[in-house]
């Protein structure tokens, strides 16, 4: 359990770091005039940021599926 939580924190840190790097690189590309690359990097940064909440999202989906199955009965 302890190792799992540490590994999750390390992965979350990597996702945060990559989303910040993508954001600042996108600003650099936007200043140069390459808007497509900037928006692509912002999209990558946003998905990386959303990945931080992957376990919470999985729990919400499980609860929704469980409620859906209970309503069908």
N, C-alpha and C positions, 0 to 999 in steps of 0.2 A: 504494500500500500504506500509506504513512504517513498520508494523508488518511483512508483507510478506518478505520484503527485509532483515530485521533482522534475521528472521528464516532461510532464505536461507544462510546468512553469517554464522550462527551458524552451519548449516549442512555442509557447505563447510569446515569450520574449523575442524569439526569432520572427514570428509573425508581426509583432509590433515594430521591430527594427526594419523589416522589409517594407512595411507600409509607410513608414516615415521616409525611408530612402526613396521609394517610388514617388512620394509626394514632392520632395525637394528636386528630384530629377525632372519631374513633370513641370515644375515651375521654371527650371532652366530651359527646357525645350520650348515652353510657351514664350519665354522672353526672346528666344532666337527666331520664333515664328513657325515652329513645327507643331501645329495644333493637334494633328492626328496623333502623333507620338505622345504628346502631353496628355490627351484624353485617354489613350491606351494605358499609360502609366498610372493615371488616376484610377482607372478601372481595376488595374492589378492591385493597387494599394488598397482600394476599397474592399476587394474580395479577400485580401490578406487580413485586413482589419476584421472583417466579418468572421473569418476563420478562428479568431480568438474565442468566439462564443459558440464554437461547434458543439460542445457538450451540452450547453443550455438549449441550443436549437434542437439537438437530438432528443432531449428530455421532453420538450414541448411537442415534438412530432409523435413521440411514443404516447404521451397523454391524449393527444387528439385521436390517434388510432384506437386507443383503448376505449375512449368515450364513444367513438363511432361504432365499434364492435358491440358495446353494451347497449346502444340504442337500437341496433338491429335485432336484438334478442327479444 
